[in-house]
Amino acid sequence: GAIIQVRHLHLNQPIWEFVSSGIEQLFEITADYLMANPLAIRKMVVPQQQRQYQKEIERSFNNCTAIHFTMQIITPSGLQKWIRLKSTPTIQKNGSCLWYGFYEDVTETKLLEIENKTNQDLLTNLTNNIDAVLTQNKYVDFKTPFWQYVSKGVEKLYEVSFADLKANPFLLRQMSTSETFTDFNKQMLAAKNLEKITFEYQITTPSGVQKWVQTNVIPKFEEDKSVIVYAFHLDITVKKELENKIIANEQFLKSLTNNVNGMLTQLQVYNDNSVKWNFLSDGVEKLYEISSEEVSSNPVALFETINVEDYEKTKIHFLKCQKKNSFYFSQHRITTKNGHEKWVEVSSTPSLQDDGSTIWNGFHHDITEQKKLELKNSQTQKQLDFIVNNTVSALILIEDNQVAYISKNYQTIFGFSIEEEMTVILDSLWKLVYFKDEREHIKKLAFEALNKQDKNILLQYQYLHKNGKIIWRQDRINIFYNEQGRAFKVVDIVSDITKTKRLENLVRRKNEQLALQIIEKDKVTENFVAFQNNKWQEIAANLHDNISQLLFATNLHLSNFTNEHASYEKSKDILQIALNEIKYITQATKNLVIQDKGLQ
């Protein structure tokens, strides 16, 4: 071993004041190296004991108490050892503690303890779970047994008593079924040659129960040339049933693994990072295009198929899981020796062994087609995102009263980032409606639509942009209900319609101005029509007067026509004047009608 003297100023700051030369044989380091690297021994302790060892040191440091600890280490050369530390502290005058102790190699003792524990566990398992019978009989001529001793278990195993065997020495042989009777006799005759033998046979008990029995025979030659046969009889019915089940399960497993798109594996990783495949199903040939024999001769053959771009990150991830003893999951690319590129998914569960190694039980399967679909879906999603994010409207998906998705162009339209909106509860969104009355009105419309299970809602309202400006917002909402009538998903297409609203206001003002202009023109038209009506009345009056005068003059002259022939020429002139007057009035009337049509 090695004698030590160490002082602790701090928990993780030991000062080695003395270390004997035996330290080199134990830890493969020199005393000078240990003094220069105070934590070198702690770092050799296997990960499974690191925390416990640290706690022991901390307890001893805080309470100034002795340390008795057996630890498993891995030396710089890779050897595994068990080292026992015994250290006793002495309180110094200044109140500090000085530990005197020694390290000793207890590897052989520990291995014996492990072996003894294994044997003890096996013995305990046998005595607790297996029905056994101990017998002793004597053969004089090696034909007829004389039963000298039979343990009580014979009644349970064979359903006979010691007295029954004395009365019929061949009773146990007679219970053996025809299939195993010949083998039973053959094995018993072998005892004649003083060989230790073990044989198995099937029996049928007096109650008709069939059992499997294993008998271990140790013959001993006596001075009188007789043979004493000591035998230990075990009920192995359960074992045989399990063996049959195992065979059936192996056949089923073989059939199963040969027909699934993958393979089952068991990988053992040792402390020096060397590996061994304890089991590989036949699927390895289909998945990796390599035989089990090739993997057995070259355990890293499967790792060598991993794509160069994926190898390093896959390795780092596995080593982390190995260190933490946690579940391993990986999706990576491989290139088979035939040049085929595939995607492989590996899931594996670790189990830490007593020797410090780790057994990984895993499943490998081909996900190449799945990855192709994922790539296609990803491209489709990117195209969809591009379309959605480059439109004038944004898309919001709401599930279970929480914002589940927002298209990227939402921030461009309304100023709020996707992260800000995703963390906002829906009740808070109503507060961004600028006018309180409008807010309550919109909430009322929305809740009424939900109560009536409307599938489509259109809302327009003034909204507060993040920059503080008031904008007009439009929500075109599509609602999806479950069988119970509850809205479980809402798709909201939102738009900034501020420009549209401005145009609507502009058009409304123009319409109002046009309406005023039309009213003014209507008034002008009414005045003109009134003026024309007055003019028509004046013309009609003048026409009436002229015609009246004409008719009067004509009648006057015509009445004198017959008496005064000389007046004829004068009357003719008057008639010509009247005719000209009528033509003038007619032309003036036509002109007025043309002007009136133009006005209309």
Contacts in CASP RR format, 6 or more apart in sequence:
PFRMAT RR
TARGET T0000
AUTHOR 0000-0000-0000
METHOD contacts of the structure
MODEL  1
GAIIQVRHLHLNQPIWEFVSSGIEQLFEITADYLMANPLAIRKMVVPQQQ
RQYQKEIERSFNNCTAIHFTMQIITPSGLQKWIRLKSTPTIQKNGSCLWY
GFYEDVTETKLLEIENKTNQDLLTNLTNNIDAVLTQNKYVDFKTPFWQYV
SKGVEKLYEVSFADLKANPFLLRQMSTSETFTDFNKQMLAAKNLEKITFE
YQITTPSGVQKWVQTNVIPKFEEDKSVIVYAFHLDITVKKELENKIIANE
QFLKSLTNNVNGMLTQLQVYNDNSVKWNFLSDGVEKLYEISSEEVSSNPV
ALFETINVEDYEKTKIHFLKCQKKNSFYFSQHRITTKNGHEKWVEVSSTP
SLQDDGSTIWNGFHHDITEQKKLELKNSQTQKQLDFIVNNTVSALILIED
NQVAYISKNYQTIFGFSIEEEMTVILDSLWKLVYFKDEREHIKKLAFEAL
NKQDKNILLQYQYLHKNGKIIWRQDRINIFYNEQGRAFKVVDIVSDITKT
KRLENLVRRKNEQLALQIIEKDKVTENFVAFQNNKWQEIAANLHDNISQL
LFATNLHLSNFTNEHASYEKSKDILQIALNEIKYITQATKNLVIQDKGLQ
1 20 0 8 1.000
1 22 0 8 1.000
1 25 0 8 1.000
1 26 0 8 1.000
1 102 0 8 1.000
1 103 0 8 1.000
1 104 0 8 1.000
1 105 0 8 1.000
2 19 0 8 1.000
2 20 0 8 1.000
2 21 0 8 1.000
2 22 0 8 1.000
2 23 0 8 1.000
2 25 0 8 1.000
2 26 0 8 1.000
2 27 0 8 1.000
2 102 0 8 1.000
2 103 0 8 1.000
3 18 0 8 1.000
3 19 0 8 1.000
3 20 0 8 1.000
3 101 0 8 1.000
3 102 0 8 1.000
4 16 0 8 1.000
4 18 0 8 1.000
4 19 0 8 1.000
4 20 0 8 1.000
4 23 0 8 1.000
4 87 0 8 1.000
4 99 0 8 1.000
4 100 0 8 1.000
4 101 0 8 1.000
4 102 0 8 1.000
4 103 0 8 1.000
5 16 0 8 1.000
5 17 0 8 1.000
5 18 0 8 1.000
5 19 0 8 1.000
5 98 0 8 1.000
5 99 0 8 1.000
5 100 0 8 1.000
5 101 0 8 1.000
6 14 0 8 1.000
6 15 0 8 1.000
6 16 0 8 1.000
6 17 0 8 1.000
6 87 0 8 1.000
6 98 0 8 1.000
6 99 0 8 1.000
7 14 0 8 1.000
7 15 0 8 1.000
7 17 0 8 1.000
7 96 0 8 1.000
7 97 0 8 1.000
7 98 0 8 1.000
7 99 0 8 1.000
8 14 0 8 1.000
8 15 0 8 1.000
8 61 0 8 1.000
8 96 0 8 1.000
8 97 0 8 1.000
8 99 0 8 1.000
9 15 0 8 1.000
9 96 0 8 1.000
11 57 0 8 1.000
11 58 0 8 1.000
11 61 0 8 1.000
12 39 0 8 1.000
13 38 0 8 1.000
14 38 0 8 1.000
14 39 0 8 1.000
15 38 0 8 1.000
16 31 0 8 1.000
16 34 0 8 1.000
16 35 0 8 1.000
16 38 0 8 1.000
17 98 0 8 1.000
19 31 0 8 1.000
19 34 0 8 1.000
19 35 0 8 1.000
20 31 0 8 1.000
21 31 0 8 1.000
23 29 0 8 1.000
23 30 0 8 1.000
23 31 0 8 1.000
23 34 0 8 1.000
23 103 0 8 1.000
24 30 0 8 1.000
24 31 0 8 1.000
25 105 0 8 1.000
26 81 0 8 1.000
26 83 0 8 1.000
26 103 0 8 1.000
26 104 0 8 1.000
26 105 0 8 1.000
27 34 0 8 1.000
27 40 0 8 1.000
27 41 0 8 1.000
27 44 0 8 1.000
27 73 0 8 1.000
27 75 0 8 1.000
27 83 0 8 1.000
27 103 0 8 1.000
28 75 0 8 1.000
28 76 0 8 1.000
28 77 0 8 1.000
28 79 0 8 1.000
29 40 0 8 1.000
29 76 0 8 1.000
33 40 0 8 1.000
34 40 0 8 1.000
34 41 0 8 1.000
41 73 0 8 1.000
42 50 0 8 1.000
42 53 0 8 1.000
42 54 0 8 1.000
42 57 0 8 1.000
44 73 0 8 1.000
44 74 0 8 1.000
44 75 0 8 1.000
44 76 0 8 1.000
45 53 0 8 1.000
45 71 0 8 1.000
45 72 0 8 1.000
45 73 0 8 1.000
46 71 0 8 1.000
46 72 0 8 1.000
46 73 0 8 1.000
46 74 0 8 1.000
46 271 0 8 1.000
46 356 0 8 1.000
47 323 0 8 1.000
48 72 0 8 1.000
48 352 0 8 1.000
48 356 0 8 1.000
49 71 0 8 1.000
49 72 0 8 1.000
53 69 0 8 1.000
53 71 0 8 1.000
56 67 0 8 1.000
56 69 0 8 1.000
57 67 0 8 1.000
59 65 0 8 1.000
60 66 0 8 1.000
60 67 0 8 1.000
60 87 0 8 1.000
60 89 0 8 1.000
60 99 0 8 1.000
61 97 0 8 1.000
64 89 0 8 1.000
64 91 0 8 1.000
64 97 0 8 1.000
65 89 0 8 1.000
66 86 0 8 1.000
66 87 0 8 1.000
66 88 0 8 1.000
66 89 0 8 1.000
67 85 0 8 1.000
67 86 0 8 1.000
67 87 0 8 1.000
67 99 0 8 1.000
68 84 0 8 1.000
68 85 0 8 1.000
68 86 0 8 1.000
69 84 0 8 1.000
69 85 0 8 1.000
70 82 0 8 1.000
70 83 0 8 1.000
70 84 0 8 1.000
70 85 0 8 1.000
70 106 0 8 1.000
70 110 0 8 1.000
71 82 0 8 1.000
71 83 0 8 1.000
71 84 0 8 1.000
71 85 0 8 1.000
72 80 0 8 1.000
72 81 0 8 1.000
72 82 0 8 1.000
72 83 0 8 1.000
72 356 0 8 1.000
73 80 0 8 1.000
73 81 0 8 1.000
73 82 0 8 1.000
73 83 0 8 1.000
74 80 0 8 1.000
74 271 0 8 1.000
75 81 0 8 1.000
78 271 0 8 1.000
78 272 0 8 1.000
80 107 0 8 1.000
80 271 0 8 1.000
80 355 0 8 1.000
80 356 0 8 1.000
81 105 0 8 1.000
81 107 0 8 1.000
82 105 0 8 1.000
82 106 0 8 1.000
82 107 0 8 1.000
82 109 0 8 1.000
82 110 0 8 1.000
82 111 0 8 1.000
83 103 0 8 1.000
83 104 0 8 1.000
83 105 0 8 1.000
83 106 0 8 1.000
84 103 0 8 1.000
84 104 0 8 1.000
84 106 0 8 1.000
85 101 0 8 1.000
85 102 0 8 1.000
85 103 0 8 1.000
86 101 0 8 1.000
86 102 0 8 1.000
86 104 0 8 1.000
87 99 0 8 1.000
87 100 0 8 1.000
87 101 0 8 1.000
87 102 0 8 1.000
88 99 0 8 1.000
88 100 0 8 1.000
88 101 0 8 1.000
89 97 0 8 1.000
89 98 0 8 1.000
89 99 0 8 1.000
89 100 0 8 1.000
90 97 0 8 1.000
90 98 0 8 1.000
90 99 0 8 1.000
90 100 0 8 1.000
91 97 0 8 1.000
92 98 0 8 1.000
114 354 0 8 1.000
126 132 0 8 1.000
130 234 0 8 1.000
130 235 0 8 1.000
130 236 0 8 1.000
131 153 0 8 1.000
131 156 0 8 1.000
131 157 0 8 1.000
131 234 0 8 1.000
131 235 0 8 1.000
132 151 0 8 1.000
132 153 0 8 1.000
132 157 0 8 1.000
132 232 0 8 1.000
132 233 0 8 1.000
132 234 0 8 1.000
132 235 0 8 1.000
133 150 0 8 1.000
133 151 0 8 1.000
133 153 0 8 1.000
133 154 0 8 1.000
133 157 0 8 1.000
133 158 0 8 1.000
133 232 0 8 1.000
133 233 0 8 1.000
134 149 0 8 1.000
134 150 0 8 1.000
134 151 0 8 1.000
134 230 0 8 1.000
134 231 0 8 1.000
134 232 0 8 1.000
134 233 0 8 1.000
135 147 0 8 1.000
135 149 0 8 1.000
135 150 0 8 1.000
135 151 0 8 1.000
135 154 0 8 1.000
135 230 0 8 1.000
135 231 0 8 1.000
135 233 0 8 1.000
136 147 0 8 1.000
136 148 0 8 1.000
136 149 0 8 1.000
136 150 0 8 1.000
136 228 0 8 1.000
136 229 0 8 1.000
136 230 0 8 1.000
136 231 0 8 1.000
137 145 0 8 1.000
137 146 0 8 1.000
137 147 0 8 1.000
137 148 0 8 1.000
137 169 0 8 1.000
137 228 0 8 1.000
137 229 0 8 1.000
137 231 0 8 1.000
138 145 0 8 1.000
138 146 0 8 1.000
138 148 0 8 1.000
138 226 0 8 1.000
138 227 0 8 1.000
138 228 0 8 1.000
138 229 0 8 1.000
139 145 0 8 1.000
139 146 0 8 1.000
139 226 0 8 1.000
139 227 0 8 1.000
139 229 0 8 1.000
140 146 0 8 1.000
140 226 0 8 1.000
142 189 0 8 1.000
142 192 0 8 1.000
142 227 0 8 1.000
144 169 0 8 1.000
145 169 0 8 1.000
145 170 0 8 1.000
145 229 0 8 1.000
146 169 0 8 1.000
147 162 0 8 1.000
147 165 0 8 1.000
147 166 0 8 1.000
147 169 0 8 1.000
148 228 0 8 1.000
150 162 0 8 1.000
150 165 0 8 1.000
154 160 0 8 1.000
154 161 0 8 1.000
154 162 0 8 1.000
154 165 0 8 1.000
154 233 0 8 1.000
155 161 0 8 1.000
157 211 0 8 1.000
157 213 0 8 1.000
157 233 0 8 1.000
157 235 0 8 1.000
158 171 0 8 1.000
158 172 0 8 1.000
158 175 0 8 1.000
158 203 0 8 1.000
158 205 0 8 1.000
158 233 0 8 1.000
159 205 0 8 1.000
159 206 0 8 1.000
159 207 0 8 1.000
159 209 0 8 1.000
160 171 0 8 1.000
160 172 0 8 1.000
160 206 0 8 1.000
164 171 0 8 1.000
165 171 0 8 1.000
165 172 0 8 1.000
168 174 0 8 1.000
172 203 0 8 1.000
173 181 0 8 1.000
173 184 0 8 1.000
173 185 0 8 1.000
173 188 0 8 1.000
175 203 0 8 1.000
175 204 0 8 1.000
175 205 0 8 1.000
176 184 0 8 1.000
176 201 0 8 1.000
176 202 0 8 1.000
176 203 0 8 1.000
177 201 0 8 1.000
177 202 0 8 1.000
177 203 0 8 1.000
177 204 0 8 1.000
177 210 0 8 1.000
179 202 0 8 1.000
180 200 0 8 1.000
180 201 0 8 1.000
180 202 0 8 1.000
181 201 0 8 1.000
183 199 0 8 1.000
183 201 0 8 1.000
184 199 0 8 1.000
184 201 0 8 1.000
187 197 0 8 1.000
187 199 0 8 1.000
187 217 0 8 1.000
188 217 0 8 1.000
190 197 0 8 1.000
191 197 0 8 1.000
191 217 0 8 1.000
191 219 0 8 1.000
191 227 0 8 1.000
191 229 0 8 1.000
192 219 0 8 1.000
192 227 0 8 1.000
194 219 0 8 1.000
194 220 0 8 1.000
194 221 0 8 1.000
194 227 0 8 1.000
195 219 0 8 1.000
196 216 0 8 1.000
196 217 0 8 1.000
196 218 0 8 1.000
196 219 0 8 1.000
197 216 0 8 1.000
197 217 0 8 1.000
198 214 0 8 1.000
198 215 0 8 1.000
198 216 0 8 1.000
198 217 0 8 1.000
199 214 0 8 1.000
199 215 0 8 1.000
199 217 0 8 1.000
200 212 0 8 1.000
200 213 0 8 1.000
200 214 0 8 1.000
200 215 0 8 1.000
200 236 0 8 1.000
200 240 0 8 1.000
201 212 0 8 1.000
201 213 0 8 1.000
201 215 0 8 1.000
202 210 0 8 1.000
202 211 0 8 1.000
202 212 0 8 1.000
202 213 0 8 1.000
203 210 0 8 1.000
203 211 0 8 1.000
203 212 0 8 1.000
203 213 0 8 1.000
204 210 0 8 1.000
205 211 0 8 1.000
210 237 0 8 1.000
211 235 0 8 1.000
211 237 0 8 1.000
212 235 0 8 1.000
212 236 0 8 1.000
212 237 0 8 1.000
212 239 0 8 1.000
212 240 0 8 1.000
213 233 0 8 1.000
213 234 0 8 1.000
213 235 0 8 1.000
213 236 0 8 1.000
214 233 0 8 1.000
214 234 0 8 1.000
214 236 0 8 1.000
215 231 0 8 1.000
215 232 0 8 1.000
215 233 0 8 1.000
215 234 0 8 1.000
216 231 0 8 1.000
216 232 0 8 1.000
216 234 0 8 1.000
217 229 0 8 1.000
217 230 0 8 1.000
217 231 0 8 1.000
218 229 0 8 1.000
218 230 0 8 1.000
218 231 0 8 1.000
219 227 0 8 1.000
219 228 0 8 1.000
219 229 0 8 1.000
219 230 0 8 1.000
220 227 0 8 1.000
220 228 0 8 1.000
220 229 0 8 1.000
220 230 0 8 1.000
221 227 0 8 1.000
222 228 0 8 1.000
253 264 0 8 1.000
253 281 0 8 1.000
254 281 0 8 1.000
254 282 0 8 1.000
257 263 0 8 1.000
257 264 0 8 1.000
257 281 0 8 1.000
257 282 0 8 1.000
257 283 0 8 1.000
258 281 0 8 1.000
258 282 0 8 1.000
258 283 0 8 1.000
260 283 0 8 1.000
260 365 0 8 1.000
261 286 0 8 1.000
261 287 0 8 1.000
261 365 0 8 1.000
261 366 0 8 1.000
262 281 0 8 1.000
262 283 0 8 1.000
262 286 0 8 1.000
262 287 0 8 1.000
262 363 0 8 1.000
262 364 0 8 1.000
262 365 0 8 1.000
262 366 0 8 1.000
263 280 0 8 1.000
263 281 0 8 1.000
263 282 0 8 1.000
263 283 0 8 1.000
263 284 0 8 1.000
263 286 0 8 1.000
263 287 0 8 1.000
263 363 0 8 1.000
263 364 0 8 1.000
263 365 0 8 1.000
264 279 0 8 1.000
264 280 0 8 1.000
264 281 0 8 1.000
264 361 0 8 1.000
264 362 0 8 1.000
264 363 0 8 1.000
265 277 0 8 1.000
265 279 0 8 1.000
265 280 0 8 1.000
265 281 0 8 1.000
265 284 0 8 1.000
265 348 0 8 1.000
265 360 0 8 1.000
265 361 0 8 1.000
265 362 0 8 1.000
265 363 0 8 1.000
265 364 0 8 1.000
266 277 0 8 1.000
266 278 0 8 1.000
266 279 0 8 1.000
266 359 0 8 1.000
266 360 0 8 1.000
266 361 0 8 1.000
266 362 0 8 1.000
267 275 0 8 1.000
267 276 0 8 1.000
267 277 0 8 1.000
267 278 0 8 1.000
267 348 0 8 1.000
267 359 0 8 1.000
267 360 0 8 1.000
267 362 0 8 1.000
268 275 0 8 1.000
268 276 0 8 1.000
268 277 0 8 1.000
268 278 0 8 1.000
268 353 0 8 1.000
268 357 0 8 1.000
268 358 0 8 1.000
268 359 0 8 1.000
268 360 0 8 1.000
269 275 0 8 1.000
269 322 0 8 1.000
269 357 0 8 1.000
269 358 0 8 1.000
269 360 0 8 1.000
270 276 0 8 1.000
270 355 0 8 1.000
270 356 0 8 1.000
270 357 0 8 1.000
271 356 0 8 1.000
271 357 0 8 1.000
274 299 0 8 1.000
275 299 0 8 1.000
275 300 0 8 1.000
276 299 0 8 1.000
277 295 0 8 1.000
277 296 0 8 1.000
277 299 0 8 1.000
278 359 0 8 1.000
280 292 0 8 1.000
280 295 0 8 1.000
282 292 0 8 1.000
284 290 0 8 1.000
284 291 0 8 1.000
284 292 0 8 1.000
284 295 0 8 1.000
284 302 0 8 1.000
285 291 0 8 1.000
285 292 0 8 1.000
287 342 0 8 1.000
287 344 0 8 1.000
287 364 0 8 1.000
287 365 0 8 1.000
287 366 0 8 1.000
288 302 0 8 1.000
288 305 0 8 1.000
288 334 0 8 1.000
288 336 0 8 1.000
289 336 0 8 1.000
289 337 0 8 1.000
289 338 0 8 1.000
289 340 0 8 1.000
290 301 0 8 1.000
290 302 0 8 1.000
290 305 0 8 1.000
290 336 0 8 1.000
290 337 0 8 1.000
294 301 0 8 1.000
295 301 0 8 1.000
295 302 0 8 1.000
303 311 0 8 1.000
303 315 0 8 1.000
305 334 0 8 1.000
305 335 0 8 1.000
305 336 0 8 1.000
305 337 0 8 1.000
306 314 0 8 1.000
306 332 0 8 1.000
306 333 0 8 1.000
306 334 0 8 1.000
307 332 0 8 1.000
307 333 0 8 1.000
307 334 0 8 1.000
307 335 0 8 1.000
307 341 0 8 1.000
309 333 0 8 1.000
310 332 0 8 1.000
310 333 0 8 1.000
314 330 0 8 1.000
314 332 0 8 1.000
317 328 0 8 1.000
317 330 0 8 1.000
318 328 0 8 1.000
318 330 0 8 1.000
320 326 0 8 1.000
321 327 0 8 1.000
321 328 0 8 1.000
321 350 0 8 1.000
322 350 0 8 1.000
322 358 0 8 1.000
325 350 0 8 1.000
325 352 0 8 1.000
325 358 0 8 1.000
326 350 0 8 1.000
327 347 0 8 1.000
327 348 0 8 1.000
327 349 0 8 1.000
327 350 0 8 1.000
328 346 0 8 1.000
328 347 0 8 1.000
328 348 0 8 1.000
328 349 0 8 1.000
328 350 0 8 1.000
328 360 0 8 1.000
329 345 0 8 1.000
329 346 0 8 1.000
329 347 0 8 1.000
329 348 0 8 1.000
330 345 0 8 1.000
330 346 0 8 1.000
331 343 0 8 1.000
331 344 0 8 1.000
331 345 0 8 1.000
331 346 0 8 1.000
331 367 0 8 1.000
331 371 0 8 1.000
332 343 0 8 1.000
332 344 0 8 1.000
332 346 0 8 1.000
333 341 0 8 1.000
333 342 0 8 1.000
333 343 0 8 1.000
333 344 0 8 1.000
334 341 0 8 1.000
334 342 0 8 1.000
334 343 0 8 1.000
334 344 0 8 1.000
335 341 0 8 1.000
335 342 0 8 1.000
336 342 0 8 1.000
342 366 0 8 1.000
342 368 0 8 1.000
343 366 0 8 1.000
343 367 0 8 1.000
343 368 0 8 1.000
343 370 0 8 1.000
343 371 0 8 1.000
344 364 0 8 1.000
344 365 0 8 1.000
344 366 0 8 1.000
344 367 0 8 1.000
345 364 0 8 1.000
345 365 0 8 1.000
345 367 0 8 1.000
346 362 0 8 1.000
346 363 0 8 1.000
346 364 0 8 1.000
347 362 0 8 1.000
347 363 0 8 1.000
348 360 0 8 1.000
348 361 0 8 1.000
348 362 0 8 1.000
348 363 0 8 1.000
349 360 0 8 1.000
349 361 0 8 1.000
349 362 0 8 1.000
350 358 0 8 1.000
350 359 0 8 1.000
350 360 0 8 1.000
351 358 0 8 1.000
351 359 0 8 1.000
351 360 0 8 1.000
351 361 0 8 1.000
352 358 0 8 1.000
353 359 0 8 1.000
385 407 0 8 1.000
385 408 0 8 1.000
388 394 0 8 1.000
388 395 0 8 1.000
388 407 0 8 1.000
388 408 0 8 1.000
388 409 0 8 1.000
389 407 0 8 1.000
389 408 0 8 1.000
389 409 0 8 1.000
390 409 0 8 1.000
391 409 0 8 1.000
392 413 0 8 1.000
392 495 0 8 1.000
392 496 0 8 1.000
393 413 0 8 1.000
393 493 0 8 1.000
393 494 0 8 1.000
393 495 0 8 1.000
394 406 0 8 1.000
394 407 0 8 1.000
394 409 0 8 1.000
394 410 0 8 1.000
394 413 0 8 1.000
394 414 0 8 1.000
394 493 0 8 1.000
394 494 0 8 1.000
394 495 0 8 1.000
395 405 0 8 1.000
395 406 0 8 1.000
395 407 0 8 1.000
395 491 0 8 1.000
395 492 0 8 1.000
395 493 0 8 1.000
395 494 0 8 1.000
396 403 0 8 1.000
396 405 0 8 1.000
396 406 0 8 1.000
396 407 0 8 1.000
396 410 0 8 1.000
396 421 0 8 1.000
396 490 0 8 1.000
396 491 0 8 1.000
396 492 0 8 1.000
396 493 0 8 1.000
396 494 0 8 1.000
397 403 0 8 1.000
397 404 0 8 1.000
397 405 0 8 1.000
397 406 0 8 1.000
397 489 0 8 1.000
397 490 0 8 1.000
397 491 0 8 1.000
397 492 0 8 1.000
398 404 0 8 1.000
398 426 0 8 1.000
398 489 0 8 1.000
398 490 0 8 1.000
398 491 0 8 1.000
398 492 0 8 1.000
399 488 0 8 1.000
399 489 0 8 1.000
399 490 0 8 1.000
400 488 0 8 1.000
401 425 0 8 1.000
401 426 0 8 1.000
402 425 0 8 1.000
402 426 0 8 1.000
403 421 0 8 1.000
403 422 0 8 1.000
403 424 0 8 1.000
403 426 0 8 1.000
406 418 0 8 1.000
406 421 0 8 1.000
406 422 0 8 1.000
408 418 0 8 1.000
410 416 0 8 1.000
410 418 0 8 1.000
410 421 0 8 1.000
410 494 0 8 1.000
411 417 0 8 1.000
411 418 0 8 1.000
413 494 0 8 1.000
413 495 0 8 1.000
413 496 0 8 1.000
414 463 0 8 1.000
414 465 0 8 1.000
414 466 0 8 1.000
414 471 0 8 1.000
414 473 0 8 1.000
414 494 0 8 1.000
414 496 0 8 1.000
415 465 0 8 1.000
415 466 0 8 1.000
415 467 0 8 1.000
416 466 0 8 1.000
430 439 0 8 1.000
430 442 0 8 1.000
430 443 0 8 1.000
431 439 0 8 1.000
432 463 0 8 1.000
432 464 0 8 1.000
433 439 0 8 1.000
433 442 0 8 1.000
433 461 0 8 1.000
433 462 0 8 1.000
433 463 0 8 1.000
433 464 0 8 1.000
434 461 0 8 1.000
434 462 0 8 1.000
434 463 0 8 1.000
434 464 0 8 1.000
434 470 0 8 1.000
435 461 0 8 1.000
435 462 0 8 1.000
438 461 0 8 1.000
438 462 0 8 1.000
439 461 0 8 1.000
442 459 0 8 1.000
442 461 0 8 1.000
445 457 0 8 1.000
445 459 0 8 1.000
446 457 0 8 1.000
446 459 0 8 1.000
446 477 0 8 1.000
449 457 0 8 1.000
449 477 0 8 1.000
449 479 0 8 1.000
450 479 0 8 1.000
450 487 0 8 1.000
453 479 0 8 1.000
453 481 0 8 1.000
453 485 0 8 1.000
454 479 0 8 1.000
455 478 0 8 1.000
455 479 0 8 1.000
455 480 0 8 1.000
455 481 0 8 1.000
456 476 0 8 1.000
456 477 0 8 1.000
456 478 0 8 1.000
456 479 0 8 1.000
457 475 0 8 1.000
457 476 0 8 1.000
457 477 0 8 1.000
457 479 0 8 1.000
458 474 0 8 1.000
458 475 0 8 1.000
458 476 0 8 1.000
458 477 0 8 1.000
459 474 0 8 1.000
459 475 0 8 1.000
459 477 0 8 1.000
460 472 0 8 1.000
460 473 0 8 1.000
460 474 0 8 1.000
460 475 0 8 1.000
460 497 0 8 1.000
461 472 0 8 1.000
461 473 0 8 1.000
462 470 0 8 1.000
462 471 0 8 1.000
462 472 0 8 1.000
462 473 0 8 1.000
463 470 0 8 1.000
463 471 0 8 1.000
463 472 0 8 1.000
463 473 0 8 1.000
464 470 0 8 1.000
465 471 0 8 1.000
471 496 0 8 1.000
471 498 0 8 1.000
472 496 0 8 1.000
472 497 0 8 1.000
472 498 0 8 1.000
472 500 0 8 1.000
472 501 0 8 1.000
473 494 0 8 1.000
473 495 0 8 1.000
473 496 0 8 1.000
473 497 0 8 1.000
474 494 0 8 1.000
474 495 0 8 1.000
474 496 0 8 1.000
474 497 0 8 1.000
475 492 0 8 1.000
475 493 0 8 1.000
475 494 0 8 1.000
476 492 0 8 1.000
476 493 0 8 1.000
476 494 0 8 1.000
476 495 0 8 1.000
477 490 0 8 1.000
477 491 0 8 1.000
477 492 0 8 1.000
477 493 0 8 1.000
478 490 0 8 1.000
478 491 0 8 1.000
478 492 0 8 1.000
478 493 0 8 1.000
479 487 0 8 1.000
479 489 0 8 1.000
479 490 0 8 1.000
480 487 0 8 1.000
480 488 0 8 1.000
480 489 0 8 1.000
480 490 0 8 1.000
480 491 0 8 1.000
481 487 0 8 1.000
481 488 0 8 1.000
482 488 0 8 1.000
525 599 0 8 1.000
528 599 0 8 1.000
532 592 0 8 1.000
532 596 0 8 1.000
535 592 0 8 1.000
536 592 0 8 1.000
539 585 0 8 1.000
539 588 0 8 1.000
539 589 0 8 1.000
539 592 0 8 1.000
543 585 0 8 1.000
546 578 0 8 1.000
546 581 0 8 1.000
546 585 0 8 1.000
550 574 0 8 1.000
550 578 0 8 1.000
550 581 0 8 1.000
553 574 0 8 1.000
553 578 0 8 1.000
554 571 0 8 1.000
554 574 0 8 1.000
554 575 0 8 1.000
554 578 0 8 1.000
557 567 0 8 1.000
557 570 0 8 1.000
557 571 0 8 1.000
557 574 0 8 1.000
558 571 0 8 1.000
560 567 0 8 1.000
561 567 0 8 1.000
561 568 0 8 1.000
561 571 0 8 1.000
END
